[in-house]
């Protein structure tokens, strides 16, 4: 570990291992390179699929949200989530 990293307060075997592999650079503040794991790549595919589905159904989602908001705005202020008066 370089004196510069030590001076910045970076210690520990995990950081040393990353520094030895070239993933941590001796700069202030420390520059760290990250790579996505295989699980991270899988998650990226799932998040992209979710985003695409949301974009494909954007209009239906907006209409559903408007119906939901309209239904809830017609309730009395003391009504709970199920439309039942609470605290009385």
Long-range contacts (C-beta under 8 A, 24 or more apart in sequence): 2-26, 4-28, 5-30
